[in-house]
């Protein structure tokens, strides 16, 4: 019984290490998103860090339009980043571990 428990604890620590490595790797995955007309382009990492914002000068003339563009494009980019991140972390966390109730909460 204790051997199984010790083995499971070892697997848990190993998986936690893999999750941390995956989180670091997510900083190297870039997601590019742009407005439909290409006037605004935003790049984020899979860890949802904004790395670049490029816009046409014409957007600077209308504050409300710029705000709308930023909201739409940022939300699309961050949604994609979240999906990529979740997929990567799920793949790492679920490979070696048995299904234990509440285990999913450890990797969020």
Beta strands, then each sheet from edge to edge (+ up, - down):
strand 1: 30-34
strand 2: 40-45
strand 3: 50-55
sheet 1: 1+ 2- 3+
end
